[in-house]
Amino acid sequence: MNDKVSLFDPDLHRREATILASRNSTPAEHRQVLDYMESGRIDVSAWPTEYAVPEKMEQRFPKWLCREAGVVKTIIDWS
């Protein structure tokens, strides 16, 4: 297992990137959470806050980057 990550610092600053991380979890824990979501024990209906079709992505993308807009998760409908 590799426990080190290497990033080129100037690229991060130039792009004003934000790095987010989460704790490690086991495959069994992931399966349990998925089971809860699939069974409705965890309500995920409020998570997607925006829906878009691919043709509108470029137009709507600036809003997705604006924290004040309150967009948490966007679902792209490719159908």
PDB file of N, CA, C and O in Angstrom:
ATOM      1  N   MET A   1       0.844  -1.183   0.000  1.00  0.00           N
ATOM      2  CA  MET A   1       0.000   0.000   0.000  1.00  0.00           C
ATOM      3  C   MET A   1       0.887   1.243   0.000  1.00  0.00           C
ATOM      4  O   MET A   1       1.861   1.323   0.748  1.00  0.00           O
ATOM      5  N   ASN A   2       0.536   2.214  -0.851  1.00  0.00           N
ATOM      6  CA  ASN A   2       1.278   3.461  -0.926  1.00  0.00           C
ATOM      7  C   ASN A   2       0.569   4.501  -0.064  1.00  0.00           C
ATOM      8  O   ASN A   2      -0.596   4.817  -0.304  1.00  0.00           O
ATOM      9  N   ASP A   3       1.263   5.029   0.933  1.00  0.00           N
ATOM     10  CA  ASP A   3       0.632   5.994   1.829  1.00  0.00           C
ATOM     11  C   ASP A   3       1.119   7.418   1.576  1.00  0.00           C
ATOM     12  O   ASP A   3       0.932   8.290   2.424  1.00  0.00           O
ATOM     13  N   LYS A   4       1.743   7.666   0.417  1.00  0.00           N
ATOM     14  CA  LYS A   4       2.240   8.998   0.096  1.00  0.00           C
ATOM     15  C   LYS A   4       1.646   9.469  -1.221  1.00  0.00           C
ATOM     16  O   LYS A   4       1.455   8.694  -2.158  1.00  0.00           O
ATOM     17  N   VAL A   5       1.363  10.760  -1.259  1.00  0.00           N
ATOM     18  CA  VAL A   5       0.848  11.383  -2.468  1.00  0.00           C
ATOM     19  C   VAL A   5       1.779  12.536  -2.806  1.00  0.00           C
ATOM     20  O   VAL A   5       2.174  13.304  -1.929  1.00  0.00           O
ATOM     21  N   SER A   6       2.123  12.652  -4.066  1.00  0.00           N
ATOM     22  CA  SER A   6       2.997  13.730  -4.509  1.00  0.00           C
ATOM     23  C   SER A   6       2.231  14.645  -5.450  1.00  0.00           C
ATOM     24  O   SER A   6       1.642  14.187  -6.429  1.00  0.00           O
ATOM     25  N   LEU A   7       2.240  15.936  -5.152  1.00  0.00           N
ATOM     26  CA  LEU A   7       1.548  16.922  -5.974  1.00  0.00           C
ATOM     27  C   LEU A   7       2.516  18.049  -6.311  1.00  0.00           C
ATOM     28  O   LEU A   7       3.343  18.432  -5.483  1.00  0.00           O
ATOM     29  N   PHE A   8       2.414  18.575  -7.518  1.00  0.00           N
ATOM     30  CA  PHE A   8       3.264  19.685  -7.928  1.00  0.00           C
ATOM     31  C   PHE A   8       2.620  20.977  -7.434  1.00  0.00           C
ATOM     32  O   PHE A   8       1.622  21.432  -7.993  1.00  0.00           O
ATOM     33  N   ASP A   9       3.192  21.562  -6.392  1.00  0.00           N
ATOM     34  CA  ASP A   9       2.625  22.702  -5.693  1.00  0.00           C
ATOM     35  C   ASP A   9       2.296  23.891  -6.603  1.00  0.00           C
ATOM     36  O   ASP A   9       1.212  24.456  -6.462  1.00  0.00           O
ATOM     37  N   PRO A  10       3.169  24.298  -7.524  1.00  0.00           N
ATOM     38  CA  PRO A  10       2.817  25.445  -8.383  1.00  0.00           C
ATOM     39  C   PRO A  10       1.531  25.229  -9.185  1.00  0.00           C
ATOM     40  O   PRO A  10       0.777  26.176  -9.405  1.00  0.00           O
ATOM     41  N   ASP A  11       1.276  24.000  -9.621  1.00  0.00           N
ATOM     42  CA  ASP A  11       0.031  23.731 -10.346  1.00  0.00           C
ATOM     43  C   ASP A  11      -1.183  23.966  -9.459  1.00  0.00           C
ATOM     44  O   ASP A  11      -2.201  24.484  -9.917  1.00  0.00           O
ATOM     45  N   LEU A  12      -1.077  23.588  -8.203  1.00  0.00           N
ATOM     46  CA  LEU A  12      -2.199  23.787  -7.274  1.00  0.00           C
ATOM     47  C   LEU A  12      -2.463  25.269  -7.048  1.00  0.00           C
ATOM     48  O   LEU A  12      -3.615  25.704  -7.040  1.00  0.00           O
ATOM     49  N   HIS A  13      -1.405  26.041  -6.865  1.00  0.00           N
ATOM     50  CA  HIS A  13      -1.578  27.470  -6.636  1.00  0.00           C
ATOM     51  C   HIS A  13      -2.097  28.180  -7.880  1.00  0.00           C
ATOM     52  O   HIS A  13      -2.972  29.041  -7.787  1.00  0.00           O
ATOM     53  N   ARG A  14      -1.565  27.826  -9.030  1.00  0.00           N
ATOM     54  CA  ARG A  14      -1.979  28.473 -10.275  1.00  0.00           C
ATOM     55  C   ARG A  14      -3.476  28.243 -10.524  1.00  0.00           C
ATOM     56  O   ARG A  14      -4.186  29.150 -10.958  1.00  0.00           O
ATOM     57  N   ARG A  15      -3.933  27.049 -10.250  1.00  0.00           N
ATOM     58  CA  ARG A  15      -5.338  26.715 -10.480  1.00  0.00           C
ATOM     59  C   ARG A  15      -6.218  27.073  -9.284  1.00  0.00           C
ATOM     60  O   ARG A  15      -7.437  26.913  -9.342  1.00  0.00           O
ATOM     61  N   GLU A  16      -5.607  27.555  -8.198  1.00  0.00           N
ATOM     62  CA  GLU A  16      -6.330  27.832  -6.957  1.00  0.00           C
ATOM     63  C   GLU A  16      -7.158  26.621  -6.551  1.00  0.00           C
ATOM     64  O   GLU A  16      -8.337  26.734  -6.216  1.00  0.00           O
ATOM     65  N   ALA A  17      -6.519  25.475  -6.589  1.00  0.00           N
ATOM     66  CA  ALA A  17      -7.193  24.208  -6.315  1.00  0.00           C
ATOM     67  C   ALA A  17      -7.444  24.021  -4.821  1.00  0.00           C
ATOM     68  O   ALA A  17      -6.710  24.525  -3.971  1.00  0.00           O
ATOM     69  N   THR A  18      -8.491  23.290  -4.544  1.00  0.00           N
ATOM     70  CA  THR A  18      -8.816  22.891  -3.185  1.00  0.00           C
ATOM     71  C   THR A  18      -8.710  21.379  -3.117  1.00  0.00           C
ATOM     72  O   THR A  18      -9.240  20.678  -3.979  1.00  0.00           O
ATOM     73  N   ILE A  19      -8.040  20.879  -2.113  1.00  0.00           N
ATOM     74  CA  ILE A  19      -7.893  19.442  -1.944  1.00  0.00           C
ATOM     75  C   ILE A  19      -8.773  19.013  -0.772  1.00  0.00           C
ATOM     76  O   ILE A  19      -8.663  19.533   0.338  1.00  0.00           O
ATOM     77  N   LEU A  20      -9.639  18.061  -1.052  1.00  0.00           N
ATOM     78  CA  LEU A  20     -10.495  17.507  -0.013  1.00  0.00           C
ATOM     79  C   LEU A  20     -10.169  16.029   0.131  1.00  0.00           C
ATOM     80  O   LEU A  20      -9.835  15.363  -0.848  1.00  0.00           O
ATOM     81  N   ALA A  21     -10.262  15.534   1.315  1.00  0.00           N
ATOM     82  CA  ALA A  21      -9.987  14.124   1.551  1.00  0.00           C
ATOM     83  C   ALA A  21     -10.987  13.580   2.564  1.00  0.00           C
ATOM     84  O   ALA A  21     -11.640  14.327   3.293  1.00  0.00           O
ATOM     85  N   SER A  22     -11.082  12.286   2.584  1.00  0.00           N
ATOM     86  CA  SER A  22     -11.935  11.650   3.572  1.00  0.00           C
ATOM     87  C   SER A  22     -11.175  10.476   4.171  1.00  0.00           C
ATOM     88  O   SER A  22     -10.136  10.061   3.657  1.00  0.00           O
ATOM     89  N   ARG A  23     -11.694   9.966   5.230  1.00  0.00           N
ATOM     90  CA  ARG A  23     -11.014   8.852   5.883  1.00  0.00           C
ATOM     91  C   ARG A  23     -11.165   7.589   5.057  1.00  0.00           C
ATOM     92  O   ARG A  23     -12.076   7.469   4.238  1.00  0.00           O
ATOM     93  N   ASN A  24     -10.292   6.685   5.276  1.00  0.00           N
ATOM     94  CA  ASN A  24     -10.394   5.391   4.606  1.00  0.00           C
ATOM     95  C   ASN A  24     -11.529   4.598   5.223  1.00  0.00           C
ATOM     96  O   ASN A  24     -11.792   4.696   6.422  1.00  0.00           O
ATOM     97  N   SER A  25     -12.187   3.826   4.409  1.00  0.00           N
ATOM     98  CA  SER A  25     -13.194   2.912   4.920  1.00  0.00           C
ATOM     99  C   SER A  25     -13.054   1.589   4.183  1.00  0.00           C
ATOM    100  O   SER A  25     -12.443   1.503   3.118  1.00  0.00           O
ATOM    101  N   THR A  26     -13.623   0.591   4.766  1.00  0.00           N
ATOM    102  CA  THR A  26     -13.471  -0.753   4.209  1.00  0.00           C
ATOM    103  C   THR A  26     -14.549  -1.017   3.157  1.00  0.00           C
ATOM    104  O   THR A  26     -15.572  -0.332   3.133  1.00  0.00           O
ATOM    105  N   PRO A  27     -14.327  -2.005   2.288  1.00  0.00           N
ATOM    106  CA  PRO A  27     -15.373  -2.377   1.335  1.00  0.00           C
ATOM    107  C   PRO A  27     -16.685  -2.752   2.035  1.00  0.00           C
ATOM    108  O   PRO A  27     -17.766  -2.461   1.523  1.00  0.00           O
ATOM    109  N   ALA A  28     -16.593  -3.385   3.182  1.00  0.00           N
ATOM    110  CA  ALA A  28     -17.803  -3.755   3.923  1.00  0.00           C
ATOM    111  C   ALA A  28     -18.566  -2.506   4.378  1.00  0.00           C
ATOM    112  O   ALA A  28     -19.796  -2.486   4.339  1.00  0.00           O
ATOM    113  N   GLU A  29     -17.857  -1.483   4.803  1.00  0.00           N
ATOM    114  CA  GLU A  29     -18.517  -0.240   5.206  1.00  0.00           C
ATOM    115  C   GLU A  29     -19.185   0.434   4.014  1.00  0.00           C
ATOM    116  O   GLU A  29     -20.292   0.959   4.134  1.00  0.00           O
ATOM    117  N   HIS A  30     -18.518   0.422   2.868  1.00  0.00           N
ATOM    118  CA  HIS A  30     -19.121   0.984   1.656  1.00  0.00           C
ATOM    119  C   HIS A  30     -20.395   0.223   1.290  1.00  0.00           C
ATOM    120  O   HIS A  30     -21.417   0.827   0.964  1.00  0.00           O
ATOM    121  N   ARG A  31     -20.326  -1.083   1.346  1.00  0.00           N
ATOM    122  CA  ARG A  31     -21.496  -1.909   1.017  1.00  0.00           C
ATOM    123  C   ARG A  31     -22.646  -1.602   1.969  1.00  0.00           C
ATOM    124  O   ARG A  31     -23.799  -1.518   1.546  1.00  0.00           O
ATOM    125  N   GLN A  32     -22.338  -1.434   3.250  1.00  0.00           N
ATOM    126  CA  GLN A  32     -23.381  -1.137   4.241  1.00  0.00           C
ATOM    127  C   GLN A  32     -24.056   0.204   3.927  1.00  0.00           C
ATOM    128  O   GLN A  32     -25.282   0.306   3.982  1.00  0.00           O
ATOM    129  N   VAL A  33     -23.273   1.217   3.604  1.00  0.00           N
ATOM    130  CA  VAL A  33     -23.847   2.520   3.270  1.00  0.00           C
ATOM    131  C   VAL A  33     -24.695   2.420   2.006  1.00  0.00           C
ATOM    132  O   VAL A  33     -25.793   2.974   1.952  1.00  0.00           O
ATOM    133  N   LEU A  34     -24.198   1.718   0.989  1.00  0.00           N
ATOM    134  CA  LEU A  34     -24.985   1.531  -0.230  1.00  0.00           C
ATOM    135  C   LEU A  34     -26.289   0.799   0.053  1.00  0.00           C
ATOM    136  O   LEU A  34     -27.336   1.153  -0.489  1.00  0.00           O
ATOM    137  N   ASP A  35     -26.225  -0.218   0.901  1.00  0.00           N
ATOM    138  CA  ASP A  35     -27.436  -0.936   1.290  1.00  0.00           C
ATOM    139  C   ASP A  35     -28.438   0.004   1.972  1.00  0.00           C
ATOM    140  O   ASP A  35     -29.634  -0.049   1.687  1.00  0.00           O
ATOM    141  N   TYR A  36     -27.944   0.863   2.873  1.00  0.00           N
ATOM    142  CA  TYR A  36     -28.817   1.828   3.547  1.00  0.00           C
ATOM    143  C   TYR A  36     -29.456   2.783   2.536  1.00  0.00           C
ATOM    144  O   TYR A  36     -30.643   3.094   2.632  1.00  0.00           O
ATOM    145  N   MET A  37     -28.666   3.241   1.571  1.00  0.00           N
ATOM    146  CA  MET A  37     -29.191   4.151   0.556  1.00  0.00           C
ATOM    147  C   MET A  37     -30.232   3.456  -0.310  1.00  0.00           C
ATOM    148  O   MET A  37     -31.298   4.013  -0.573  1.00  0.00           O
ATOM    149  N   GLU A  38     -29.928   2.245  -0.752  1.00  0.00           N
ATOM    150  CA  GLU A  38     -30.843   1.509  -1.618  1.00  0.00           C
ATOM    151  C   GLU A  38     -32.135   1.131  -0.915  1.00  0.00           C
ATOM    152  O   GLU A  38     -33.191   1.084  -1.545  1.00  0.00           O
ATOM    153  N   SER A  39     -32.066   0.864   0.373  1.00  0.00           N
ATOM    154  CA  SER A  39     -33.259   0.472   1.120  1.00  0.00           C
ATOM    155  C   SER A  39     -34.072   1.667   1.616  1.00  0.00           C
ATOM    156  O   SER A  39     -35.178   1.493   2.127  1.00  0.00           O
ATOM    157  N   GLY A  40     -33.535   2.874   1.468  1.00  0.00           N
ATOM    158  CA  GLY A  40     -34.241   4.063   1.920  1.00  0.00           C
ATOM    159  C   GLY A  40     -33.956   4.452   3.351  1.00  0.00           C
ATOM    160  O   GLY A  40     -34.521   5.426   3.848  1.00  0.00           O
ATOM    161  N   ARG A  41     -33.089   3.711   4.026  1.00  0.00           N
ATOM    162  CA  ARG A  41     -32.754   4.068   5.421  1.00  0.00           C
ATOM    163  C   ARG A  41     -31.980   5.376   5.475  1.00  0.00           C
ATOM    164  O   ARG A  41     -32.018   6.082   6.482  1.00  0.00           O
ATOM    165  N   ILE A  42     -31.282   5.700   4.400  1.00  0.00           N
ATOM    166  CA  ILE A  42     -30.642   7.007   4.257  1.00  0.00           C
ATOM    167  C   ILE A  42     -31.354   7.704   3.107  1.00  0.00           C
ATOM    168  O   ILE A  42     -31.374   7.192   1.988  1.00  0.00           O
ATOM    169  N   ASP A  43     -31.933   8.857   3.373  1.00  0.00           N
ATOM    170  CA  ASP A  43     -32.656   9.608   2.349  1.00  0.00           C
ATOM    171  C   ASP A  43     -31.661  10.474   1.581  1.00  0.00           C
ATOM    172  O   ASP A  43     -31.079  11.406   2.136  1.00  0.00           O
ATOM    173  N   VAL A  44     -31.473  10.164   0.316  1.00  0.00           N
ATOM    174  CA  VAL A  44     -30.527  10.913  -0.508  1.00  0.00           C
ATOM    175  C   VAL A  44     -31.244  11.841  -1.494  1.00  0.00           C
ATOM    176  O   VAL A  44     -30.599  12.441  -2.355  1.00  0.00           O
ATOM    177  N   SER A  45     -32.548  11.962  -1.378  1.00  0.00           N
ATOM    178  CA  SER A  45     -33.310  12.741  -2.352  1.00  0.00           C
ATOM    179  C   SER A  45     -32.903  14.213  -2.383  1.00  0.00           C
ATOM    180  O   SER A  45     -33.039  14.859  -3.422  1.00  0.00           O
ATOM    181  N   ALA A  46     -32.416  14.751  -1.285  1.00  0.00           N
ATOM    182  CA  ALA A  46     -32.040  16.161  -1.248  1.00  0.00           C
ATOM    183  C   ALA A  46     -30.615  16.407  -1.761  1.00  0.00           C
ATOM    184  O   ALA A  46     -30.234  17.559  -1.969  1.00  0.00           O
ATOM    185  N   TRP A  47     -29.847  15.379  -1.964  1.00  0.00           N
ATOM    186  CA  TRP A  47     -28.442  15.566  -2.370  1.00  0.00           C
ATOM    187  C   TRP A  47     -28.297  16.215  -3.732  1.00  0.00           C
ATOM    188  O   TRP A  47     -27.576  17.206  -3.848  1.00  0.00           O
ATOM    189  N   PRO A  48     -28.951  15.700  -4.776  1.00  0.00           N
ATOM    190  CA  PRO A  48     -28.827  16.423  -6.051  1.00  0.00           C
ATOM    191  C   PRO A  48     -29.625  17.717  -5.959  1.00  0.00           C
ATOM    192  O   PRO A  48     -30.821  17.690  -5.668  1.00  0.00           O
ATOM    193  N   THR A  49     -28.979  18.836  -6.202  1.00  0.00           N
ATOM    194  CA  THR A  49     -29.654  20.124  -6.122  1.00  0.00           C
ATOM    195  C   THR A  49     -29.876  20.729  -7.487  1.00  0.00           C
ATOM    196  O   THR A  49     -30.506  21.780  -7.607  1.00  0.00           O
ATOM    197  N   GLU A  50     -29.370  20.084  -8.513  1.00  0.00           N
ATOM    198  CA  GLU A  50     -29.508  20.615  -9.864  1.00  0.00           C
ATOM    199  C   GLU A  50     -29.450  19.467 -10.860  1.00  0.00           C
ATOM    200  O   GLU A  50     -28.743  18.480 -10.659  1.00  0.00           O
ATOM    201  N   TYR A  51     -30.210  19.619 -11.934  1.00  0.00           N
ATOM    202  CA  TYR A  51     -30.224  18.642 -13.018  1.00  0.00           C
ATOM    203  C   TYR A  51     -29.936  19.380 -14.317  1.00  0.00           C
ATOM    204  O   TYR A  51     -30.368  20.519 -14.494  1.00  0.00           O
ATOM    205  N   ALA A  52     -29.211  18.739 -15.222  1.00  0.00           N
ATOM    206  CA  ALA A  52     -28.881  19.378 -16.497  1.00  0.00           C
ATOM    207  C   ALA A  52     -28.736  18.327 -17.583  1.00  0.00           C
ATOM    208  O   ALA A  52     -28.453  17.159 -17.319  1.00  0.00           O
ATOM    209  N   VAL A  53     -28.936  18.775 -18.802  1.00  0.00           N
ATOM    210  CA  VAL A  53     -28.651  17.933 -19.962  1.00  0.00           C
ATOM    211  C   VAL A  53     -27.293  18.370 -20.497  1.00  0.00           C
ATOM    212  O   VAL A  53     -26.885  19.511 -20.279  1.00  0.00           O
ATOM    213  N   PRO A  54     -26.586  17.480 -21.196  1.00  0.00           N
ATOM    214  CA  PRO A  54     -25.238  17.823 -21.665  1.00  0.00           C
ATOM    215  C   PRO A  54     -25.178  19.133 -22.453  1.00  0.00           C
ATOM    216  O   PRO A  54     -24.195  19.868 -22.356  1.00  0.00           O
ATOM    217  N   GLU A  55     -26.209  19.427 -23.223  1.00  0.00           N
ATOM    218  CA  GLU A  55     -26.202  20.639 -24.043  1.00  0.00           C
ATOM    219  C   GLU A  55     -26.184  21.920 -23.207  1.00  0.00           C
ATOM    220  O   GLU A  55     -25.792  22.975 -23.707  1.00  0.00           O
ATOM    221  N   LYS A  56     -26.598  21.842 -21.959  1.00  0.00           N
ATOM    222  CA  LYS A  56     -26.657  23.025 -21.090  1.00  0.00           C
ATOM    223  C   LYS A  56     -25.489  23.109 -20.100  1.00  0.00           C
ATOM    224  O   LYS A  56     -25.400  24.064 -19.329  1.00  0.00           O
ATOM    225  N   MET A  57     -24.609  22.127 -20.120  1.00  0.00           N
ATOM    226  CA  MET A  57     -23.529  22.087 -19.128  1.00  0.00           C
ATOM    227  C   MET A  57     -22.637  23.324 -19.197  1.00  0.00           C
ATOM    228  O   MET A  57     -22.346  23.937 -18.169  1.00  0.00           O
ATOM    229  N   GLU A  58     -22.205  23.690 -20.393  1.00  0.00           N
ATOM    230  CA  GLU A  58     -21.293  24.833 -20.515  1.00  0.00           C
ATOM    231  C   GLU A  58     -21.947  26.117 -20.001  1.00  0.00           C
ATOM    232  O   GLU A  58     -21.294  26.929 -19.347  1.00  0.00           O
ATOM    233  N   GLN A  59     -23.209  26.294 -20.292  1.00  0.00           N
ATOM    234  CA  GLN A  59     -23.938  27.482 -19.852  1.00  0.00           C
ATOM    235  C   GLN A  59     -24.096  27.502 -18.328  1.00  0.00           C
ATOM    236  O   GLN A  59     -23.995  28.564 -17.714  1.00  0.00           O
ATOM    237  N   ARG A  60     -24.341  26.352 -17.718  1.00  0.00           N
ATOM    238  CA  ARG A  60     -24.642  26.298 -16.287  1.00  0.00           C
ATOM    239  C   ARG A  60     -23.409  26.096 -15.406  1.00  0.00           C
ATOM    240  O   ARG A  60     -23.482  26.280 -14.190  1.00  0.00           O
ATOM    241  N   PHE A  61     -22.294  25.725 -16.001  1.00  0.00           N
ATOM    242  CA  PHE A  61     -21.095  25.420 -15.217  1.00  0.00           C
ATOM    243  C   PHE A  61     -20.664  26.552 -14.294  1.00  0.00           C
ATOM    244  O   PHE A  61     -20.314  26.273 -13.147  1.00  0.00           O
ATOM    245  N   PRO A  62     -20.668  27.820 -14.725  1.00  0.00           N
ATOM    246  CA  PRO A  62     -20.264  28.890 -13.797  1.00  0.00           C
ATOM    247  C   PRO A  62     -21.079  28.909 -12.504  1.00  0.00           C
ATOM    248  O   PRO A  62     -20.545  29.202 -11.434  1.00  0.00           O
ATOM    249  N   LYS A  63     -22.370  28.596 -12.603  1.00  0.00           N
ATOM    250  CA  LYS A  63     -23.204  28.548 -11.393  1.00  0.00           C
ATOM    251  C   LYS A  63     -22.731  27.440 -10.469  1.00  0.00           C
ATOM    252  O   LYS A  63     -22.724  27.606  -9.249  1.00  0.00           O
ATOM    253  N   TRP A  64     -22.338  26.314 -11.040  1.00  0.00           N
ATOM    254  CA  TRP A  64     -21.903  25.181 -10.224  1.00  0.00           C
ATOM    255  C   TRP A  64     -20.646  25.510  -9.437  1.00  0.00           C
ATOM    256  O   TRP A  64     -20.405  24.925  -8.380  1.00  0.00           O
ATOM    257  N   LEU A  65     -19.853  26.428  -9.934  1.00  0.00           N
ATOM    258  CA  LEU A  65     -18.617  26.809  -9.254  1.00  0.00           C
ATOM    259  C   LEU A  65     -18.828  27.892  -8.203  1.00  0.00           C
ATOM    260  O   LEU A  65     -17.931  28.164  -7.405  1.00  0.00           O
ATOM    261  N   CYS A  66     -19.995  28.506  -8.198  1.00  0.00           N
ATOM    262  CA  CYS A  66     -20.284  29.598  -7.272  1.00  0.00           C
ATOM    263  C   CYS A  66     -20.870  29.039  -5.975  1.00  0.00           C
ATOM    264  O   CYS A  66     -22.001  28.554  -5.953  1.00  0.00           O
ATOM    265  N   ARG A  67     -20.107  29.109  -4.924  1.00  0.00           N
ATOM    266  CA  ARG A  67     -20.537  28.556  -3.639  1.00  0.00           C
ATOM    267  C   ARG A  67     -21.871  29.152  -3.180  1.00  0.00           C
ATOM    268  O   ARG A  67     -22.708  28.453  -2.608  1.00  0.00           O
ATOM    269  N   GLU A  68     -22.057  30.445  -3.436  1.00  0.00           N
ATOM    270  CA  GLU A  68     -23.273  31.119  -2.994  1.00  0.00           C
ATOM    271  C   GLU A  68     -24.524  30.571  -3.688  1.00  0.00           C
ATOM    272  O   GLU A  68     -25.629  30.738  -3.173  1.00  0.00           O
ATOM    273  N   ALA A  69     -24.372  29.930  -4.833  1.00  0.00           N
ATOM    274  CA  ALA A  69     -25.519  29.380  -5.556  1.00  0.00           C
ATOM    275  C   ALA A  69     -26.117  28.178  -4.837  1.00  0.00           C
ATOM    276  O   ALA A  69     -27.266  27.813  -5.087  1.00  0.00           O
ATOM    277  N   GLY A  70     -25.346  27.564  -3.949  1.00  0.00           N
ATOM    278  CA  GLY A  70     -25.857  26.455  -3.153  1.00  0.00           C
ATOM    279  C   GLY A  70     -25.981  25.137  -3.893  1.00  0.00           C
ATOM    280  O   GLY A  70     -26.706  24.246  -3.450  1.00  0.00           O
ATOM    281  N   VAL A  71     -25.289  24.998  -5.006  1.00  0.00           N
ATOM    282  CA  VAL A  71     -25.336  23.738  -5.740  1.00  0.00           C
ATOM    283  C   VAL A  71     -24.462  22.720  -5.022  1.00  0.00           C
ATOM    284  O   VAL A  71     -23.259  22.925  -4.861  1.00  0.00           O
ATOM    285  N   VAL A  72     -25.067  21.637  -4.597  1.00  0.00           N
ATOM    286  CA  VAL A  72     -24.336  20.593  -3.876  1.00  0.00           C
ATOM    287  C   VAL A  72     -23.909  19.500  -4.837  1.00  0.00           C
ATOM    288  O   VAL A  72     -22.744  19.104  -4.857  1.00  0.00           O
ATOM    289  N   LYS A  73     -24.843  19.015  -5.629  1.00  0.00           N
ATOM    290  CA  LYS A  73     -24.547  17.951  -6.579  1.00  0.00           C
ATOM    291  C   LYS A  73     -25.454  18.137  -7.786  1.00  0.00           C
ATOM    292  O   LYS A  73     -26.660  18.345  -7.656  1.00  0.00           O
ATOM    293  N   THR A  74     -24.843  18.055  -8.960  1.00  0.00           N
ATOM    294  CA  THR A  74     -25.608  18.175 -10.198  1.00  0.00           C
ATOM    295  C   THR A  74     -25.659  16.814 -10.874  1.00  0.00           C
ATOM    296  O   THR A  74     -24.653  16.109 -10.956  1.00  0.00           O
ATOM    297  N   ILE A  75     -26.821  16.462 -11.349  1.00  0.00           N
ATOM    298  CA  ILE A  75     -27.012  15.222 -12.094  1.00  0.00           C
ATOM    299  C   ILE A  75     -27.091  15.593 -13.576  1.00  0.00           C
ATOM    300  O   ILE A  75     -27.897  16.437 -13.967  1.00  0.00           O
ATOM    301  N   ILE A  76     -26.252  14.958 -14.396  1.00  0.00           N
ATOM    302  CA  ILE A  76     -26.289  15.163 -15.834  1.00  0.00           C
ATOM    303  C   ILE A  76     -27.119  14.029 -16.443  1.00  0.00           C
ATOM    304  O   ILE A  76     -26.808  12.852 -16.264  1.00  0.00           O
ATOM    305  N   ASP A  77     -28.160  14.398 -17.154  1.00  0.00           N
ATOM    306  CA  ASP A  77     -29.044  13.418 -17.772  1.00  0.00           C
ATOM    307  C   ASP A  77     -28.567  13.154 -19.199  1.00  0.00           C
ATOM    308  O   ASP A  77     -28.791  13.964 -20.099  1.00  0.00           O
ATOM    309  N   TRP A  78     -27.912  12.018 -19.390  1.00  0.00           N
ATOM    310  CA  TRP A  78     -27.354  11.649 -20.690  1.00  0.00           C
ATOM    311  C   TRP A  78     -28.351  10.863 -21.541  1.00  0.00           C
ATOM    312  O   TRP A  78     -28.015  10.458 -22.654  1.00  0.00           O
ATOM    313  N   SER A  79     -29.560  10.641 -21.045  1.00  0.00           N
ATOM    314  CA  SER A  79     -30.512   9.821 -21.809  1.00  0.00           C
ATOM    315  C   SER A  79     -31.096  10.540 -23.002  1.00  0.00           C
ATOM    316  O   SER A  79     -31.908   9.969 -23.730  1.00  0.00           O
TER     317      SER A  79
END
